[in-house]
Amino acid sequence: MKLSFKDIIFWVILILALALLLWNVFGNSPTEFITIISIIFMVVLKMWSISDAQIKTDINVRNSFNKIRDEIKFIKDDVTVIKYDITLIKKKFKII
């Protein structure tokens, strides 16, 4: 599994947010605003990463569906030819 740039930034900000949160709990810390902003930024970054993964999945599903659709079309054409051949065979048997 290859980590993307967004994932690396996410983990760095997560560690930073946890450090700020612990620092805020144990006192003598920066303002709560900085802690909240870092947590919000971490959540937004993860949502962005998830949405990119969703877009890639949608594209893969669309491509797979197109491949299957083409294969089904070939099968349908083959079935049509087989039906035609069966019809011809039935006609020949009626003649005999």
Protein Blocks (a to p, Z undefined) as FASTA:
>chain_A
ZZdfklmmmmmmmmmmmmmmmmmmngpiacfklmmmmmmmmmmmmmmmmmmmmmmmmmmm
mmmmmmmmmmmmmmmmmmmmmmmmmmmmmmmmmmZZ
